[in-house]
Amino acid sequence: MDWSKSAPFGAIKERLAWLDQRQTILARNIANADTPGYVPHDLKPLNFRETLRDQVAPVSLSATNPAHLPGLVHQKATFRDEVQRDADDVSPSGNAVDLEQQMAKVNESAATHRLTTQLYRKYLDMIHLAATSKN
């Protein structure tokens, strides 16, 4: 059995991918803190319900009659970044990057990454305990 395809590990994997992409975007925002006209970006927050729904294997429909409709194919959503609309401090050059706000987001992402990897470790420990238990 491939444990990496189970729902908890799939959700953890997607969460870590989202955090990785968010860190990249936040690093780009910080790198462009002095670029005239630059507007910071961020990722749309993950929705737990949508993430869980995406982890459930789609049911494929089979058409046994030419009159049957093929049905809809489930498409997995990708992460998209969006321009931050709450940028209050815009410099005279048009740059809207607030370094304190960006660093707070970096710290928030790092803390969430630590929590997610601890959750991953706990799942591995539970599987190891179940596999090695004598009762």
Residue frames as qw, qx, qy, qz and C-alpha x, y, z in Angstrom:
[[0.000, 0.889, 0.458, 0.000, 0.00, 0.00, 0.00],
 [0.394, 0.367, -0.012, 0.843, 1.27, 3.43, -0.93],
 [0.292, -0.644, -0.528, 0.471, 0.73, 5.55, 2.21],
 [0.178, -0.239, 0.106, 0.949, 1.67, 8.74, 0.40],
 [0.193, -0.241, -0.578, -0.756, -1.62, 8.54, -1.53],
 [0.258, -0.544, -0.773, 0.200, -3.83, 8.24, 1.56],
 [0.056, -0.874, -0.347, -0.335, -6.05, 11.19, 2.48],
 [0.477, -0.844, -0.022, 0.246, -4.07, 12.47, 5.52],
 [0.601, -0.298, 0.352, 0.652, -0.72, 12.30, 3.74],
 [0.353, 0.524, 0.500, 0.592, -2.19, 13.79, 0.57],
 [0.158, -0.940, -0.266, -0.144, -3.62, 16.72, 2.52],
 [0.561, -0.698, 0.150, 0.419, -0.29, 17.23, 4.32],
 [0.585, 0.049, 0.454, 0.671, 1.57, 17.08, 1.01],
 [0.189, 0.736, 0.427, 0.490, -0.75, 19.69, -0.51],
 [0.353, -0.924, -0.127, 0.076, -0.42, 21.93, 2.55],
 [0.613, -0.480, 0.280, 0.562, 3.38, 21.76, 2.36],
 [0.466, 0.340, 0.485, 0.657, 3.29, 22.55, -1.36],
 [0.031, -0.898, -0.339, -0.279, 1.09, 25.57, -0.64],
 [0.499, -0.820, 0.043, 0.276, 3.45, 26.76, 2.11],
 [0.640, -0.141, 0.385, 0.650, 6.45, 26.32, -0.19],
 [0.305, 0.579, 0.450, 0.608, 4.83, 28.39, -2.92],
 [0.234, -0.938, -0.240, -0.091, 3.77, 31.05, -0.40],
 [0.599, -0.614, 0.155, 0.490, 7.32, 31.36, 0.93],
 [0.531, 0.173, 0.440, 0.703, 8.53, 31.90, -2.64],
 [0.072, 0.786, 0.402, 0.464, 6.01, 34.68, -3.20],
 [0.435, -0.888, -0.104, 0.109, 6.79, 36.35, 0.14],
 [0.648, -0.344, 0.264, 0.626, 10.52, 36.18, -0.61],
 [0.378, 0.448, 0.440, 0.680, 9.83, 37.85, -3.98],
 [0.167, -0.915, -0.301, -0.211, 7.86, 40.59, -2.19],
 [0.562, -0.746, 0.075, 0.350, 10.77, 41.22, 0.19],
 [0.623, -0.038, 0.384, 0.680, 13.29, 41.17, -2.65],
 [0.210, 0.550, 0.425, 0.687, 11.27, 43.86, -4.44],
 [0.307, -0.734, -0.457, 0.398, 10.85, 46.11, -1.38],
 [0.176, -0.607, 0.115, 0.767, 12.71, 48.91, -3.20],
 [0.273, 0.210, 0.706, 0.619, 11.35, 48.33, -6.71],
 [0.241, 0.208, 0.062, -0.946, 9.29, 51.32, -7.87],
 [0.613, 0.099, -0.287, -0.729, 5.66, 50.46, -8.55],
 [0.360, 0.037, -0.932, -0.004, 5.87, 46.92, -7.16],
 [0.665, -0.331, 0.077, -0.665, 2.68, 45.66, -5.49],
 [0.198, -0.299, 0.911, -0.205, 3.02, 42.67, -3.11],
 [0.696, -0.024, -0.545, -0.467, 1.31, 39.36, -3.81],
 [0.378, -0.257, 0.794, -0.402, 0.13, 36.52, -1.60],
 [0.202, -0.093, -0.931, -0.291, -1.56, 33.16, -2.10],
 [0.632, -0.347, -0.190, -0.666, -5.24, 32.67, -1.63],
 [0.394, -0.369, 0.735, -0.409, -5.65, 30.81, 1.71],
 [0.253, 0.002, -0.947, -0.198, -6.25, 27.08, 1.52],
 [0.677, -0.213, 0.045, -0.704, -9.81, 26.04, 2.17],
 [0.324, -0.256, 0.888, -0.202, -9.90, 22.87, 4.28],
 [0.718, 0.331, 0.485, -0.374, -13.15, 21.67, 2.75],
 [0.649, 0.686, -0.222, -0.243, -11.85, 22.09, -0.80],
 [0.084, 0.596, -0.798, 0.033, -8.56, 20.42, 0.10],
 [0.494, -0.071, 0.822, -0.274, -10.34, 17.45, 1.63],
 [0.745, 0.504, 0.249, -0.358, -12.67, 17.21, -1.36],
 [0.474, 0.718, -0.476, -0.182, -9.67, 17.17, -3.70],
 [0.146, -0.456, 0.871, -0.115, -8.14, 14.27, -1.75],
 [0.713, 0.162, 0.606, -0.314, -11.13, 12.01, -2.32],
 [0.265, -0.089, 0.790, 0.546, -10.63, 9.90, -5.40],
 [0.486, 0.267, -0.114, -0.824, -13.02, 10.93, -8.16],
 [0.652, 0.200, 0.716, -0.146, -15.59, 8.42, -9.27],
 [0.065, 0.267, -0.626, -0.730, -15.29, 7.64, -12.93],
 [0.695, 0.340, 0.338, -0.537, -18.46, 7.12, -14.87],
 [0.248, -0.110, 0.848, 0.456, -18.68, 4.51, -17.56],
 [0.565, 0.340, -0.077, -0.748, -20.99, 4.94, -20.50],
 [0.427, -0.002, 0.902, 0.054, -22.53, 1.59, -21.33],
 [0.440, 0.665, 0.602, 0.052, -24.92, 3.06, -23.86],
 [0.391, 0.262, 0.248, 0.846, -24.16, 5.63, -26.59],
 [0.189, -0.774, -0.364, -0.482, -27.03, 7.72, -25.23],
 [0.626, -0.636, -0.273, 0.359, -25.27, 8.12, -21.86],
 [0.119, 0.955, -0.153, 0.223, -23.63, 11.45, -21.14],
 [0.692, 0.296, -0.490, 0.439, -19.92, 11.26, -20.27],
 [0.598, -0.715, -0.285, 0.223, -20.24, 13.27, -17.04],
 [0.059, 0.954, -0.229, 0.184, -17.84, 15.83, -15.69],
 [0.796, 0.125, -0.370, 0.462, -14.15, 15.17, -15.09],
 [0.504, -0.834, -0.114, 0.195, -12.89, 16.43, -11.75],
 [0.527, 0.636, -0.183, 0.533, -10.14, 19.01, -12.26],
 [0.643, -0.470, -0.317, 0.516, -7.70, 19.66, -9.45],
 [0.032, 0.993, 0.059, 0.097, -7.29, 23.30, -8.54],
 [0.683, 0.198, -0.217, 0.669, -3.85, 24.86, -8.53],
 [0.357, -0.664, -0.283, 0.593, -2.56, 27.54, -6.23],
 [0.341, 0.700, 0.251, 0.575, -2.88, 31.04, -7.55],
 [0.346, -0.281, -0.301, 0.843, -1.36, 34.17, -6.17],
 [0.050, 0.849, 0.471, 0.236, -3.29, 37.37, -5.92],
 [0.233, 0.485, -0.153, 0.829, -2.38, 41.00, -5.54],
 [0.303, -0.423, -0.650, 0.553, -2.71, 42.22, -1.97],
 [0.024, -0.724, -0.401, -0.561, -5.45, 44.80, -1.82],
 [0.520, -0.809, -0.262, 0.078, -4.79, 45.77, 1.78],
 [0.623, 0.063, -0.074, 0.776, -1.50, 47.53, 1.09],
 [0.158, -0.918, -0.330, 0.154, -1.93, 50.75, 3.06],
 [0.300, -0.782, 0.245, 0.488, 1.52, 52.24, 2.92],
 [0.741, 0.533, 0.250, 0.325, 2.47, 53.09, -0.62],
 [0.474, -0.448, 0.117, 0.749, 5.77, 54.90, -1.05],
 [0.264, 0.744, -0.069, -0.609, 6.07, 57.88, -3.43],
 [0.049, 0.382, -0.788, -0.481, 7.66, 55.50, -5.96],
 [0.748, 0.056, -0.298, -0.591, 4.47, 53.39, -5.95],
 [0.432, 0.139, -0.876, 0.163, 5.99, 50.48, -4.00],
 [0.656, -0.466, -0.048, -0.592, 3.46, 48.96, -1.59],
 [0.762, -0.024, -0.612, 0.212, 5.67, 46.38, 0.16],
 [0.469, -0.747, 0.248, -0.400, 5.47, 46.65, 3.97],
 [0.443, 0.398, -0.778, 0.202, 8.52, 44.74, 5.24],
 [0.287, -0.208, 0.719, -0.598, 7.10, 44.21, 8.74],
 [0.797, 0.164, 0.180, -0.552, 3.92, 42.74, 7.31],
 [0.757, 0.418, -0.482, -0.141, 5.88, 40.49, 4.94],
 [0.204, 0.381, -0.822, 0.369, 8.17, 39.25, 7.74],
 [0.544, -0.085, 0.556, -0.622, 5.11, 38.50, 9.92],
 [0.867, 0.283, -0.066, -0.404, 3.71, 36.40, 7.07],
 [0.549, 0.465, -0.688, 0.096, 7.05, 34.61, 6.63],
 [0.116, -0.282, 0.798, -0.520, 7.06, 33.75, 10.34],
 [0.729, 0.084, 0.319, -0.600, 3.44, 32.59, 10.16],
 [0.822, 0.385, -0.344, -0.239, 4.26, 30.33, 7.22],
 [0.328, 0.437, -0.791, 0.276, 7.33, 28.92, 9.01],
 [0.385, -0.165, 0.687, -0.594, 5.26, 28.13, 12.11],
 [0.831, 0.226, 0.111, -0.497, 2.58, 26.46, 9.99],
 [0.662, 0.468, -0.583, -0.058, 5.28, 24.46, 8.19],
 [0.030, 0.343, -0.838, 0.423, 6.66, 23.22, 11.53],
 [0.607, 0.016, 0.506, -0.613, 3.16, 22.26, 12.69],
 [0.832, 0.364, -0.157, -0.388, 2.42, 20.43, 9.45],
 [0.520, 0.443, -0.724, 0.098, 5.68, 18.46, 9.55],
 [0.223, -0.234, 0.784, -0.530, 4.98, 17.51, 13.18],
 [0.771, 0.168, 0.253, -0.560, 1.55, 16.26, 12.11],
 [0.738, 0.452, -0.468, -0.176, 3.21, 14.26, 9.33],
 [0.197, 0.409, -0.828, 0.328, 5.63, 12.77, 11.88],
 [0.506, -0.093, 0.610, -0.603, 2.75, 11.81, 14.19],
 [0.856, 0.291, -0.045, -0.425, 0.99, 9.96, 11.36],
 [0.589, 0.465, -0.658, 0.054, 4.20, 8.10, 10.59],
 [0.099, -0.321, 0.799, -0.498, 4.60, 7.19, 14.27],
 [0.719, 0.049, 0.376, -0.582, 1.01, 5.86, 14.39],
 [0.841, 0.384, -0.294, -0.242, 1.59, 3.70, 11.31],
 [0.360, 0.466, -0.763, 0.267, 4.86, 2.44, 12.74],
 [0.365, -0.216, 0.691, -0.585, 3.16, 1.61, 16.06],
 [0.834, 0.181, 0.162, -0.495, 0.33, -0.23, 14.30],
 [0.755, 0.463, -0.455, -0.095, 2.76, -2.18, 12.13],
 [0.357, 0.391, -0.763, 0.372, 5.03, -3.22, 14.99],
 [0.567, -0.331, 0.397, -0.641, 2.36, -3.83, 17.64],
 [0.095, 0.142, -0.985, 0.000, 2.20, -7.46, 18.79],
 [0.292, 0.327, 0.771, -0.462, -1.49, -7.36, 19.84]]
